[in-house]
Amino acid sequence: MVTSRRAPYPHCFSVYPGSFIRRRGGLSVARIRVLVVDDHRIFAESLAAALAAEQDVDVAAAGSGPAALRCLERGAAEGRRFDVLLVDADLGTAADGVGPPLPASAELPYGGANGTAHNGIHGGSHGGAHGGAHGGAHGGPRGAAHGGPARAVNGRAADGIWLVGAVRSAQPGVRTVVLAERDDPRRAAAALQAGASGWVAKDCSLVRLLAVIRGVLREETHLPPALLTGVLRELTAARKHRTESERLVESLTPREREVLRCMVAGLGRKAVAERLFLSPHTVRTHMQNVLGKLGVHSTLAAVALARRAGVGPVDLAGEIVERGGQLA
């Protein structure tokens, strides 16, 4: 069998573009706008079609993190903000996919909300969001391949958890739910820390997924019961590490903290010296002191510890600086 490297469909396409308010029996029904983000087209289409069959749900889909952010931005600009984002935890990490990429602008090829795609996802007996797509693709929405490198955006892997954080920063009113193929307490905890409101297995039923969607809009947090203990343990450990990191950072002098923030921003020694009006030799001494007080042996480790402690980079807006220089 010949497989080809998948190019993810990059554009947001509308599945059920109804108005926000639909009248049913003389009553106004508030619409829930959902954006499905998954780089496997057959899964995204099937899930979106099933959700669109609900009377109060409008759905669109996107095939990558950047495409999702563009879709959210466009919706906000048009006064049609999305309420809930459903994002694949492993977004962008598979090397091969099923079917060709979606054209630049396309609607789902089925007639109405109860078309064949809707029937497929149910799999005959409410088979769940995973089951129908699995039946159509012979191998599930992940297909046959796993483990390719995630795409990078601004130097960071653009996976589902990255997207959760990006959406939280760009549009904090949007609730995000992560769809995962396997239970992973560490990643689930990371998703919650990034701002997710829920972590749901891809093989859950459609009824369960709809309950989660409605729940997160009521400010609820949803986790599978089997994950709860592990996630709490991870969050507790993360808090402990953060507290220790904060204690170490507090031991730095104000100048050393300033140098550390420059390191977090990725500035080289020469750029730090020019920014702080110091000699490169003095900057080197400060950097060595920072590493020693933090108890680490490399700039990378110092930056990681600083991030855990909540130390952000210096503001480089509007500046032209040298990056990537050798750091002590």
N, C-alpha and C positions, 0 to 999 in steps of 0.2 A: 504494500500500500504506500502510495506517495503522499507525503505531507508537505505542506509549505509553511514557511514562517508567517505567522499571523500579523497583519497590520490592524490594530484595533480601530473600530469605527470611531472617528474622533468627534462626531457632531451629536448634538442633542436633538432628538427627534420626538415629536409629540405622538402619543398613543391614543389618548382620549382627551382632546383639547376642549372640553366643555367649559361653560362659564363657572365662576365661583359659586353662584347661587342657582340652583335648579328648583323649579316649583313642582311639587309632587302632591296631588290631591289638594291643591289650594294652599299648601304649606311651603314655606321656604326652607330648603335643605342646604346647610352650609357645606361647602366643598372642602375636601382635604386634598391638597396638591402634593403628590409624591414624585420624587425623582429617583429612579433606579440606576445605579452606577455599577456596571459589570462589563468586563472586556470580552465576555463570551456572549456573542449576539443571540444565540438560540435561547440561552437562559434568561437574558435580559428581556427579550421579546415575550417569552412565555410568561414570565412573572408579571411583566407590565400588563399584558393582556388580561391575566386573571384578576389583577387588582382593579383594572378598568371596568370589570363587570359589576363592581360594587356601585350602588346608586349614588354614593356621596364621595367617590374618589376619582380624581383626575390624575393621569400618570404621564410622565415623559421618561426617557432613558438616555443615558450617555455612556460612552465606552471607555472613558479615561478620567483621571482626576482633573486635569486642566480643562477638558471638555465640560465636565460637571460644573466647575467654577464659572465657566463662561455662561452656561445655561442658567445657573443661579443668578448671575449678574444681570443677564438679559430679562429674566422673569421679574426681578426686582425693579428694573428700569421701566418695564411695561405695566407695573402695578399688579403683577400676578406672582407674588412671592410663593415659593415652595414652603410647605410646612414640615415635611419629613424627607430625609435622605436615606435611602437604603443602599449601603455600599458594601461591595465584596471585600472581605478582609485581605484577600490575596490579590487585589487589583493590580494588574500589570506584572505578575510574577510568573505566569505561564509562558512557555515559548511557542506553543502552537495552539491553534484554536479550530473551531468548527465553522466552515462556510466562509464566504468572502466578506471583506469589510463592507460596512453599510455605505451606500452612496452619500454624497454630501448633504442631501436633503431628502428624507424619505419618511413616509408613514408606514406603520405596520401593514403588511399585505393580508388583511383579513377584513371581513365585512361586519363591522359592528362589535360591540363589547362582548357578545356571546359567540364569537366566531370560533374557528377551529383551533386557534392558538389557546383560547381559553379552555376548550375541552382537553387539549393535550396536557396542560399543566395539572389539571385535576387527576389525570390518569385513571378516570373511571370512578374513583371513590374518594375524592378529596385527598389525593395522593400527596399533596403538599407542593411547596414551591420548588423543591428539588426533583420530585418524582416525575412530573410531566416532562420537564426538559430532558431528564435522563432517558425517558422512553423515546424521545425524538432524536436524540443524538447518539444513542448507543454508547453510553460511557459517561453520561453526566455532563453537566455544564463545564466541568474542568477538562473534558476530553481526555486525551491520553497522556498529555505531557504536563509535568510540573517543574518548577524550580528554575526557570530562566531568570535572568536578572531583571529586577524592577527598573522601570524607566526613572530617570532622575529629573527633578524639577528644582532649579536653584541649588543643585548640589545634594539634594536629599532624595531618597527613594520614594517615588510617588505611589506608595501602596495605599490600602484602604485606611489605615490608621493615620498616615500622613494627611489624607484628605479630610478626615474627621477634624484634625487640628486646624487645617486651612479654612474649613467651613466655619468652625467656631470663631476664628478671627475675623473672617470676612462678613459672615451673616449669623451672629449669635442667636437669632431667633429661630433658626432652622434646627429641628431635632434630628439627630443622626442615629441610625441603627445599623450595626455591623452584622453582615451575613457571613457565617463561617462554615467551612466544611468539617471542622473538627474542634472539639473543645480544647482550649489552650488558656489556662488561668493567667499566664504571664501576659499574653497578647490581649486577653480580655481586660486585664487590669490596665494595660497601656492604653487601650481604646477608651476606657472610662476616664483615665487621667487626661486624655486628649480632648475629651468633651462629649463622648458618645453617651446616649441615653439607654442603649440596649445592645445586647450581643445575642444573636439568634442563630441556631443551627439551620443550615440550608435544607435539611431534610425535615424541617418542622412542617406542620400542616398550614394550609392557607388561612384557616380559621385562627390558628395561633398567631400567625404573622399579623393579621388584621387587628387582633387584640393588642399586640405590642404597639402597632402604629397608633391606635387610639389611646393606648395607655401613656405613651411618651408625650402626647399632646396634653395630657393631664399632669405633666411634670413627674411621671413615674419613671423609675429605672428598672429595666427588665434584664434578668440574667437567668440562664438555666439553673435549676436547683443544684445540679451536680457540680456546677462551677463555683457556687457561692463561697464555700470554705476556702478553696484555692485562691480565688480573687481577693478575698479579705486578707489572706496571708501575704499575698504579693503587695497589696496596698499598704499593709502595716510595715513590711520590710522596706518599701520605697520611702515611707515617711521616716523610718529610722535612719536610712542612708542620707536622706535630705537633711535631717537634723544634724548629723555628724558633719556633713559637708558645710552646712551653714556655720557650725562652730569653727571649723578650720578657716573658712573665709574671713570670719570676724577677727581672727588673729593677725590678719594682714594690716599693714599701715594704710592710710588713705592713698598714698602714692602707689603702693603695691596693688591695691584694689583697682586703681585706674589702669595700671599696666595689665592686670588680669583681664579687664574689660576689653582692652585693645587686643589681647591674645584671643579672646572669644570672637572678636570681629575678624580674626584672621590676618591681622596686620603683621608685617615683617618688622625686624628690629629697627631698620632704618626709618620706616614709616612711623613707628611708635616714637622714635627719637624726635622726628620732625614735628609730630603732633604735640608732644609734651615739652618741646623745647629743651631736650636733654641730649647729652652725647650718647652715641651708640654703646660706649663702654658702660655708662651709667645704666642704660636700659638693660644691658646684659646682666649687670649685677642685680637689678630689681627682679628680672625674670628668674635668675638663679635662687634668689631669696623666696620668691613665690613658690617655686617648685619644692624647695626645702620645707617651708612652713605647711604646705598642703600635703607633704609626705608622698609626692609622686616623682617620677623620673623622666617625664616627657611632657611637652607642651600639650599633646593630644589628651593625656590623662588629666592635666590641669584644667583644660577646657571642659572635659566631661564632668569633672567634679564641680566646676563653677556652674555649669548648667543645672546640675542637680540641686545646687544651693539657690537657684533662681537668679544667678548673675547673668545679665544680658550684655550684649555687645555695646560698644560706644556708638553713638549716632554718626553715621558716615554720610548722611544725606547731603547731597550737593558738593561732596568733596571728591577730589581725585587723589587717590593714594596708591602707594606701592603695596601689592599684596604678595604673599607667598615667599617672602624672604626667609632666610634661615633663622629659626628661633632657637633660643638656648634650651 
